[in-house]
Amino acid sequence: MIGILIVTHGEIGRSMLDSASQILGGVPSQAATLSVWRQDDPDDLVLRAREMMEQIDAGDGVLILTDIFGATPGNVVSKLLEDGRVEGVSGVSLPMLLRVLTGRNGGSPAPLPVLVQRALSGGSEGLVHMNTDRCCDA
């Protein structure tokens, strides 16, 4: 199973993982969060992230989700990437996280490149202008 690491400002990632756990009815395995605070040393964050990745990677790779590309969490993630082994996606949202977590389960879990695509589609398809993109008549 692919490990999932969520690296965000403050407790955003922890809150998303808690919400996903509630929605899915259980705490996802091989998933962790790293909270980034203003006073944190970026080099220390990279070391902490590597330690977390070792704990959640069972040999299938790690997908790292982060909030803002170009900000400290995203910069930390950029130092961890290894094509085909450690992939990163920015703009994490709850729909994206749910799509990723559910893509790791079932009869044939998705390989890392497919999970990256699920993250991207979950993020983009989770964006809806509710005034015009109504699913149902109220």
C-alpha positions in Angstrom: 0.0 0.0 0.0 1.2 3.5 -0.9 2.0 5.7 2.1 0.3 9.1 2.3 2.1 12.1 4.0 0.3 15.4 4.3 2.5 18.4 4.8 0.7 21.7 5.6 0.7 24.9 7.4 -0.4 24.4 11.0 -3.0 21.7 11.7 -4.7 21.8 8.3 -3.4 18.3 7.4 -4.3 16.8 10.7 -7.8 18.2 10.5 -8.2 16.9 6.9 -7.0 13.4 8.0 -9.4 13.4 11.0 -12.3 14.4 8.7 -11.4 11.7 6.2 -11.3 9.2 9.0 -14.8 10.2 10.1 -16.2 10.0 6.6 -14.5 6.7 5.8 -15.3 5.1 9.2 -11.8 4.5 10.4 -8.3 5.8 10.6 -6.4 5.2 7.3 -3.3 3.1 7.7 0.1 4.3 6.4 -1.0 7.9 6.5 0.7 10.7 8.5 0.7 14.5 8.8 3.5 17.0 9.3 2.5 20.4 10.6 4.6 23.3 9.6 4.9 26.4 11.9 6.6 29.7 11.2 9.3 29.1 13.7 10.3 25.6 12.3 13.7 25.1 10.7 13.1 23.9 7.1 16.1 21.5 7.3 14.6 19.9 10.5 11.3 19.6 8.7 12.9 17.7 5.9 14.5 15.3 8.4 11.2 14.8 10.2 9.4 14.2 6.9 12.0 11.6 5.9 11.5 9.8 9.3 7.7 9.8 8.8 8.1 8.5 5.2 10.2 5.5 6.5 7.4 4.6 8.8 4.6 4.8 6.3 6.3 3.4 3.2 5.8 -0.4 2.9 7.7 -0.5 -0.3 5.1 0.8 -2.7 6.2 4.5 -2.5 4.8 7.6 -0.9 2.5 10.3 -2.1 3.0 13.6 -0.4 0.1 16.1 -0.4 0.8 19.7 0.5 -1.2 22.9 0.7 0.6 25.7 -1.2 3.2 25.3 -3.9 6.1 27.6 -3.3 5.4 28.1 0.4 7.5 26.4 3.2 5.5 23.1 3.2 5.8 22.8 -0.6 9.5 23.7 -0.5 10.0 20.9 2.1 8.1 18.5 -0.1 10.2 19.5 -3.1 13.4 18.2 -1.3 11.8 14.8 -0.8 10.7 14.0 -4.3 12.0 11.0 -6.2 10.3 10.3 -9.5 8.3 7.1 -9.4 9.1 6.5 -5.7 8.0 9.7 -3.9 5.5 11.9 -5.7 4.1 15.3 -4.6 0.9 17.1 -5.3 0.0 20.6 -4.0 -3.4 22.1 -3.4 -4.5 19.4 -1.0 -8.3 19.4 -0.3 -10.6 17.0 1.4 -12.0 15.7 -1.9 -8.5 15.1 -3.1 -7.5 13.3 0.1 -10.6 11.1 0.0 -10.0 10.2 -3.7 -6.4 9.2 -2.8 -7.3 7.2 0.4 -10.1 5.2 -1.4 -7.8 4.6 -4.4 -5.4 2.6 -2.1 -8.0 0.1 -1.1 -10.0 -2.6 -2.7 -9.1 -5.6 -4.8 -6.4 -4.0 -6.9 -4.8 -0.9 -5.2 -3.7 1.8 -7.6 0.1 2.1 -8.3 1.7 5.5 -7.5 1.3 7.1 -10.9 -2.4 6.3 -10.9 -2.8 7.6 -7.4 -1.2 10.9 -8.4 -3.8 11.2 -11.2 -6.6 10.4 -8.7 -5.3 13.2 -6.4 -5.3 15.6 -9.3 -8.8 14.6 -10.5 -10.1 14.7 -6.9 -8.8 18.2 -6.4 -10.2 19.5 -9.7 -13.5 17.7 -9.6 -14.0 18.9 -6.0 -14.3 22.5 -7.3 -17.9 23.3 -8.0 -19.6 26.7 -8.4 -22.6 25.7 -6.4 -24.9 28.5 -7.9 -24.5 27.2 -11.4 -23.3 23.6 -11.1 -26.3 22.3 -9.2 -26.8 18.5 -9.0 -30.3 18.6 -7.9 -33.3 20.9 -7.7 -33.9 22.1 -4.2 
